[in-house]
Amino acid sequence: MATEHVVGTVSELPVGSKRIIKIGSLEIGVFNVNGTYYALPNHCFHQGGPLCEGKTTGTVHVRAENDWKPEWVQEGEILVCPWHGLEFEISTGRCLARKRARLRRYRVVVDGEEVKVVV
C-alpha cells in the first residue's frame, strides 16, 4: 500500500533545489526542476554510489541539425553521480550513457504547501 511522506514545503524546495530524505531503509532525493518535483533513489545502479548527493547540471549534446557542434542543453535537469560521473535525466530517471537503463522514480504530490513523496 502506497503512503505519502512529507518532504517539506513548497517554499523550502524552490526551483533548482534538492532534498534527500530517509523513509525506513530508503533514501530518496527530491528535486525541483523548473517548478516540477521529481523523486529518485539515492542509489546509483553502477556501483551503489550516493547518486542524489551529486551535482545537478546540464549536459553536452550534438545533433546533425547543428552540424555536429557541441551544445550545452538541459541545464538543471541532469544529475551526475558523484562516484563515477554517470549522468541521469532527473525527469525520467534515464541514464544518458545507457539508453535503456532507468532509475526507479517515485511519485511526488503537492498538497497545499506540502511536498510529499509517495512510496
Buried (B, 14 or more C-beta within 10 A) or exposed (E): EEEBBEBBEBEEBEEEEBBBBEEEEBBBBBBBBEEEBBBBBBBBBBEEBBBBBBEBBBBEEEEEEEEEEEEEEBEBBBBBBBBEEBBBBBBEBBBBEEEEBBBEBBEBEEEEEBBBBEB
